[in-house]
Amino acid sequence: MARYAIVKDGVVTNVIEADAAFAATYPGAVLASDVIGIGHTHSAGVFTAPTPPAPVIPRSVTRRQAKQALLLGGLLSQVQPAIDAIPDTTQRGLMQIEWDESLEFERHRPSLLAIAAGLGLSSEQLDQLFITAATL
């Protein structure tokens, strides 16, 4: 018995265990290794793994998720100093209330973007923080 990929229009649509005689009668059967799976492409005798989908960036995460992701990223202790560094007292107060009272943190909220900038986070780093938070 061997492992065969069933290839249709250059894409693996199934993987079967079969003997060579049976595989020879099966349309599109190509001998394959254990790492070949559905979705791989096949061209000129070479299998190629599918491109993984881009990660989904959550629009929001819960307060708990955000704080845990910040802690894991070594950033949680830097949030309060970033808020304290806001020069305008009204803006600082608004930000403090948002930090203390929010049940969710929204990825594109202007105040969150301002704090992220205060922490020195790029847009890509903030995306990754939200992706991490969503897994917690």
Rosetta constraint file for C-alpha pairs under 8 A:
AtomPair CA 1 CA 17 HARMONIC 6.18 0.50
AtomPair CA 1 CA 18 HARMONIC 5.07 0.50
AtomPair CA 1 CA 19 HARMONIC 4.51 0.50
AtomPair CA 1 CA 20 HARMONIC 7.41 0.50
AtomPair CA 2 CA 17 HARMONIC 5.47 0.50
AtomPair CA 2 CA 18 HARMONIC 5.52 0.50
AtomPair CA 2 CA 19 HARMONIC 5.95 0.50
AtomPair CA 2 CA 20 HARMONIC 7.39 0.50
AtomPair CA 2 CA 31 HARMONIC 7.39 0.50
AtomPair CA 3 CA 15 HARMONIC 7.00 0.50
AtomPair CA 3 CA 16 HARMONIC 5.78 0.50
AtomPair CA 3 CA 17 HARMONIC 4.60 0.50
AtomPair CA 3 CA 18 HARMONIC 6.43 0.50
AtomPair CA 3 CA 31 HARMONIC 6.12 0.50
AtomPair CA 3 CA 32 HARMONIC 5.60 0.50
AtomPair CA 3 CA 33 HARMONIC 6.61 0.50
AtomPair CA 3 CA 34 HARMONIC 7.22 0.50
AtomPair CA 4 CA 15 HARMONIC 5.65 0.50
AtomPair CA 4 CA 16 HARMONIC 5.30 0.50
AtomPair CA 4 CA 17 HARMONIC 6.20 0.50
AtomPair CA 4 CA 18 HARMONIC 7.07 0.50
AtomPair CA 4 CA 23 HARMONIC 7.30 0.50
AtomPair CA 4 CA 29 HARMONIC 5.74 0.50
AtomPair CA 4 CA 30 HARMONIC 5.22 0.50
AtomPair CA 4 CA 31 HARMONIC 4.44 0.50
AtomPair CA 4 CA 32 HARMONIC 5.00 0.50
AtomPair CA 4 CA 33 HARMONIC 7.87 0.50
AtomPair CA 5 CA 12 HARMONIC 6.00 0.50
AtomPair CA 5 CA 13 HARMONIC 7.56 0.50
AtomPair CA 5 CA 14 HARMONIC 5.98 0.50
AtomPair CA 5 CA 15 HARMONIC 4.46 0.50
AtomPair CA 5 CA 16 HARMONIC 6.46 0.50
AtomPair CA 5 CA 28 HARMONIC 7.73 0.50
AtomPair CA 5 CA 29 HARMONIC 5.55 0.50
AtomPair CA 5 CA 30 HARMONIC 5.17 0.50
AtomPair CA 5 CA 31 HARMONIC 6.28 0.50
AtomPair CA 5 CA 32 HARMONIC 5.68 0.50
AtomPair CA 5 CA 36 HARMONIC 7.34 0.50
AtomPair CA 5 CA 37 HARMONIC 7.39 0.50
AtomPair CA 6 CA 12 HARMONIC 5.49 0.50
AtomPair CA 6 CA 13 HARMONIC 5.74 0.50
AtomPair CA 6 CA 14 HARMONIC 5.08 0.50
AtomPair CA 6 CA 15 HARMONIC 5.83 0.50
AtomPair CA 6 CA 16 HARMONIC 7.51 0.50
AtomPair CA 6 CA 27 HARMONIC 7.42 0.50
AtomPair CA 6 CA 28 HARMONIC 5.11 0.50
AtomPair CA 6 CA 29 HARMONIC 4.55 0.50
AtomPair CA 6 CA 30 HARMONIC 6.35 0.50
AtomPair CA 7 CA 11 HARMONIC 5.25 0.50
AtomPair CA 7 CA 12 HARMONIC 4.37 0.50
AtomPair CA 7 CA 13 HARMONIC 5.91 0.50
AtomPair CA 7 CA 14 HARMONIC 7.42 0.50
AtomPair CA 7 CA 28 HARMONIC 4.81 0.50
AtomPair CA 7 CA 29 HARMONIC 6.32 0.50
AtomPair CA 7 CA 30 HARMONIC 7.10 0.50
AtomPair CA 7 CA 42 HARMONIC 7.16 0.50
AtomPair CA 8 CA 12 HARMONIC 6.40 0.50
AtomPair CA 8 CA 13 HARMONIC 6.54 0.50
AtomPair CA 8 CA 28 HARMONIC 6.24 0.50
AtomPair CA 10 CA 41 HARMONIC 5.51 0.50
AtomPair CA 10 CA 42 HARMONIC 5.03 0.50
AtomPair CA 10 CA 43 HARMONIC 6.25 0.50
AtomPair CA 11 CA 38 HARMONIC 7.70 0.50
AtomPair CA 11 CA 39 HARMONIC 6.01 0.50
AtomPair CA 11 CA 40 HARMONIC 5.88 0.50
AtomPair CA 11 CA 41 HARMONIC 4.38 0.50
AtomPair CA 11 CA 42 HARMONIC 5.97 0.50
AtomPair CA 12 CA 37 HARMONIC 6.76 0.50
AtomPair CA 12 CA 38 HARMONIC 4.95 0.50
AtomPair CA 12 CA 39 HARMONIC 5.34 0.50
AtomPair CA 12 CA 40 HARMONIC 5.39 0.50
AtomPair CA 12 CA 41 HARMONIC 6.02 0.50
AtomPair CA 12 CA 42 HARMONIC 7.14 0.50
AtomPair CA 13 CA 38 HARMONIC 5.21 0.50
AtomPair CA 13 CA 39 HARMONIC 6.53 0.50
AtomPair CA 14 CA 37 HARMONIC 7.30 0.50
AtomPair CA 14 CA 38 HARMONIC 5.57 0.50
AtomPair CA 15 CA 37 HARMONIC 6.54 0.50
AtomPair CA 15 CA 38 HARMONIC 6.93 0.50
AtomPair CA 18 CA 22 HARMONIC 6.23 0.50
AtomPair CA 18 CA 23 HARMONIC 6.07 0.50
AtomPair CA 19 CA 23 HARMONIC 6.20 0.50
AtomPair CA 20 CA 24 HARMONIC 6.04 0.50
AtomPair CA 21 CA 25 HARMONIC 6.92 0.50
AtomPair CA 22 CA 26 HARMONIC 6.58 0.50
AtomPair CA 23 CA 29 HARMONIC 5.85 0.50
AtomPair CA 23 CA 30 HARMONIC 7.94 0.50
AtomPair CA 24 CA 29 HARMONIC 7.15 0.50
AtomPair CA 32 CA 36 HARMONIC 6.23 0.50
AtomPair CA 36 CA 40 HARMONIC 6.64 0.50
AtomPair CA 36 CA 47 HARMONIC 7.35 0.50
AtomPair CA 36 CA 49 HARMONIC 7.59 0.50
AtomPair CA 39 CA 49 HARMONIC 7.28 0.50
AtomPair CA 39 CA 50 HARMONIC 5.89 0.50
AtomPair CA 40 CA 47 HARMONIC 6.31 0.50
AtomPair CA 40 CA 48 HARMONIC 5.42 0.50
AtomPair CA 40 CA 49 HARMONIC 4.64 0.50
AtomPair CA 40 CA 50 HARMONIC 5.19 0.50
AtomPair CA 41 CA 47 HARMONIC 5.50 0.50
AtomPair CA 41 CA 48 HARMONIC 5.12 0.50
AtomPair CA 41 CA 49 HARMONIC 6.61 0.50
AtomPair CA 41 CA 50 HARMONIC 6.98 0.50
AtomPair CA 42 CA 46 HARMONIC 5.48 0.50
AtomPair CA 42 CA 47 HARMONIC 4.46 0.50
AtomPair CA 42 CA 48 HARMONIC 6.38 0.50
AtomPair CA 43 CA 47 HARMONIC 6.68 0.50
AtomPair CA 55 CA 131 HARMONIC 7.56 0.50
AtomPair CA 56 CA 131 HARMONIC 7.20 0.50
AtomPair CA 57 CA 127 HARMONIC 6.06 0.50
AtomPair CA 57 CA 128 HARMONIC 7.73 0.50
AtomPair CA 57 CA 130 HARMONIC 6.50 0.50
AtomPair CA 57 CA 131 HARMONIC 5.61 0.50
AtomPair CA 58 CA 107 HARMONIC 7.28 0.50
AtomPair CA 58 CA 130 HARMONIC 6.19 0.50
AtomPair CA 58 CA 131 HARMONIC 6.43 0.50
AtomPair CA 58 CA 134 HARMONIC 6.92 0.50
AtomPair CA 59 CA 106 HARMONIC 5.80 0.50
AtomPair CA 59 CA 107 HARMONIC 5.31 0.50
AtomPair CA 59 CA 108 HARMONIC 7.43 0.50
AtomPair CA 60 CA 104 HARMONIC 6.39 0.50
AtomPair CA 60 CA 105 HARMONIC 5.38 0.50
AtomPair CA 60 CA 106 HARMONIC 4.20 0.50
AtomPair CA 60 CA 107 HARMONIC 5.59 0.50
AtomPair CA 60 CA 130 HARMONIC 7.59 0.50
AtomPair CA 61 CA 65 HARMONIC 6.09 0.50
AtomPair CA 61 CA 66 HARMONIC 6.26 0.50
AtomPair CA 61 CA 104 HARMONIC 5.57 0.50
AtomPair CA 61 CA 105 HARMONIC 5.50 0.50
AtomPair CA 61 CA 106 HARMONIC 6.75 0.50
AtomPair CA 61 CA 130 HARMONIC 6.95 0.50
AtomPair CA 61 CA 133 HARMONIC 6.66 0.50
AtomPair CA 61 CA 134 HARMONIC 6.19 0.50
AtomPair CA 62 CA 66 HARMONIC 6.16 0.50
AtomPair CA 62 CA 103 HARMONIC 5.97 0.50
AtomPair CA 62 CA 104 HARMONIC 4.32 0.50
AtomPair CA 62 CA 105 HARMONIC 6.22 0.50
AtomPair CA 63 CA 67 HARMONIC 6.14 0.50
AtomPair CA 63 CA 102 HARMONIC 6.76 0.50
AtomPair CA 63 CA 103 HARMONIC 5.20 0.50
AtomPair CA 63 CA 104 HARMONIC 5.13 0.50
AtomPair CA 63 CA 105 HARMONIC 6.40 0.50
AtomPair CA 64 CA 68 HARMONIC 6.07 0.50
AtomPair CA 65 CA 69 HARMONIC 6.08 0.50
AtomPair CA 65 CA 133 HARMONIC 4.82 0.50
AtomPair CA 65 CA 134 HARMONIC 6.58 0.50
AtomPair CA 65 CA 136 HARMONIC 5.76 0.50
AtomPair CA 66 CA 70 HARMONIC 6.11 0.50
AtomPair CA 66 CA 105 HARMONIC 7.16 0.50
AtomPair CA 66 CA 129 HARMONIC 7.94 0.50
AtomPair CA 66 CA 130 HARMONIC 7.33 0.50
AtomPair CA 66 CA 133 HARMONIC 5.53 0.50
AtomPair CA 67 CA 71 HARMONIC 6.10 0.50
AtomPair CA 67 CA 76 HARMONIC 6.55 0.50
AtomPair CA 68 CA 72 HARMONIC 6.14 0.50
AtomPair CA 68 CA 133 HARMONIC 6.99 0.50
AtomPair CA 68 CA 136 HARMONIC 7.44 0.50
AtomPair CA 69 CA 73 HARMONIC 6.04 0.50
AtomPair CA 69 CA 129 HARMONIC 6.24 0.50
AtomPair CA 69 CA 130 HARMONIC 7.73 0.50
AtomPair CA 69 CA 132 HARMONIC 6.20 0.50
AtomPair CA 69 CA 133 HARMONIC 4.97 0.50
AtomPair CA 69 CA 136 HARMONIC 7.65 0.50
AtomPair CA 70 CA 74 HARMONIC 6.15 0.50
AtomPair CA 70 CA 75 HARMONIC 4.88 0.50
AtomPair CA 70 CA 76 HARMONIC 4.72 0.50
AtomPair CA 70 CA 129 HARMONIC 7.34 0.50
AtomPair CA 71 CA 75 HARMONIC 5.75 0.50
AtomPair CA 71 CA 76 HARMONIC 4.79 0.50
AtomPair CA 71 CA 77 HARMONIC 7.63 0.50
AtomPair CA 73 CA 129 HARMONIC 7.80 0.50
AtomPair CA 75 CA 79 HARMONIC 6.81 0.50
AtomPair CA 75 CA 119 HARMONIC 7.66 0.50
AtomPair CA 77 CA 81 HARMONIC 7.78 0.50
AtomPair CA 78 CA 82 HARMONIC 6.25 0.50
AtomPair CA 78 CA 119 HARMONIC 6.95 0.50
AtomPair CA 79 CA 83 HARMONIC 6.31 0.50
AtomPair CA 79 CA 115 HARMONIC 7.44 0.50
AtomPair CA 79 CA 119 HARMONIC 7.17 0.50
AtomPair CA 80 CA 84 HARMONIC 6.05 0.50
AtomPair CA 81 CA 85 HARMONIC 6.07 0.50
AtomPair CA 82 CA 86 HARMONIC 6.94 0.50
AtomPair CA 82 CA 115 HARMONIC 6.64 0.50
AtomPair CA 82 CA 118 HARMONIC 5.67 0.50
AtomPair CA 82 CA 119 HARMONIC 6.65 0.50
AtomPair CA 83 CA 92 HARMONIC 6.16 0.50
AtomPair CA 83 CA 95 HARMONIC 6.68 0.50
AtomPair CA 83 CA 96 HARMONIC 6.61 0.50
AtomPair CA 83 CA 115 HARMONIC 7.17 0.50
AtomPair CA 84 CA 92 HARMONIC 6.79 0.50
AtomPair CA 85 CA 92 HARMONIC 7.97 0.50
AtomPair CA 86 CA 91 HARMONIC 7.05 0.50
AtomPair CA 86 CA 92 HARMONIC 5.32 0.50
AtomPair CA 87 CA 91 HARMONIC 7.90 0.50
AtomPair CA 87 CA 92 HARMONIC 7.05 0.50
AtomPair CA 88 CA 92 HARMONIC 5.99 0.50
AtomPair CA 89 CA 93 HARMONIC 5.99 0.50
AtomPair CA 90 CA 94 HARMONIC 6.16 0.50
AtomPair CA 91 CA 95 HARMONIC 6.08 0.50
AtomPair CA 92 CA 96 HARMONIC 6.06 0.50
AtomPair CA 93 CA 97 HARMONIC 6.22 0.50
AtomPair CA 94 CA 98 HARMONIC 6.21 0.50
AtomPair CA 95 CA 99 HARMONIC 6.10 0.50
AtomPair CA 95 CA 111 HARMONIC 6.90 0.50
AtomPair CA 96 CA 100 HARMONIC 6.00 0.50
AtomPair CA 97 CA 101 HARMONIC 5.66 0.50
AtomPair CA 97 CA 102 HARMONIC 7.80 0.50
AtomPair CA 98 CA 102 HARMONIC 5.38 0.50
AtomPair CA 105 CA 109 HARMONIC 7.96 0.50
AtomPair CA 105 CA 112 HARMONIC 7.50 0.50
AtomPair CA 106 CA 112 HARMONIC 7.34 0.50
AtomPair CA 107 CA 112 HARMONIC 7.05 0.50
AtomPair CA 107 CA 113 HARMONIC 7.69 0.50
AtomPair CA 107 CA 127 HARMONIC 7.81 0.50
AtomPair CA 107 CA 130 HARMONIC 7.32 0.50
AtomPair CA 108 CA 112 HARMONIC 7.11 0.50
AtomPair CA 108 CA 113 HARMONIC 6.69 0.50
AtomPair CA 109 CA 113 HARMONIC 6.30 0.50
AtomPair CA 110 CA 114 HARMONIC 6.19 0.50
AtomPair CA 111 CA 115 HARMONIC 6.37 0.50
AtomPair CA 112 CA 116 HARMONIC 6.09 0.50
AtomPair CA 113 CA 117 HARMONIC 6.15 0.50
AtomPair CA 114 CA 118 HARMONIC 6.21 0.50
AtomPair CA 115 CA 119 HARMONIC 6.21 0.50
AtomPair CA 116 CA 120 HARMONIC 6.32 0.50
AtomPair CA 116 CA 121 HARMONIC 5.28 0.50
AtomPair CA 116 CA 122 HARMONIC 7.67 0.50
AtomPair CA 116 CA 126 HARMONIC 7.01 0.50
AtomPair CA 117 CA 121 HARMONIC 5.51 0.50
AtomPair CA 117 CA 122 HARMONIC 7.19 0.50
AtomPair CA 121 CA 125 HARMONIC 5.65 0.50
AtomPair CA 121 CA 126 HARMONIC 6.09 0.50
AtomPair CA 122 CA 126 HARMONIC 6.22 0.50
AtomPair CA 123 CA 127 HARMONIC 6.18 0.50
AtomPair CA 124 CA 128 HARMONIC 6.24 0.50
AtomPair CA 125 CA 129 HARMONIC 6.17 0.50
AtomPair CA 126 CA 130 HARMONIC 6.33 0.50
AtomPair CA 127 CA 131 HARMONIC 6.20 0.50
AtomPair CA 128 CA 132 HARMONIC 6.04 0.50
AtomPair CA 129 CA 133 HARMONIC 6.03 0.50
AtomPair CA 130 CA 134 HARMONIC 6.12 0.50
AtomPair CA 131 CA 135 HARMONIC 6.85 0.50
AtomPair CA 132 CA 136 HARMONIC 6.93 0.50
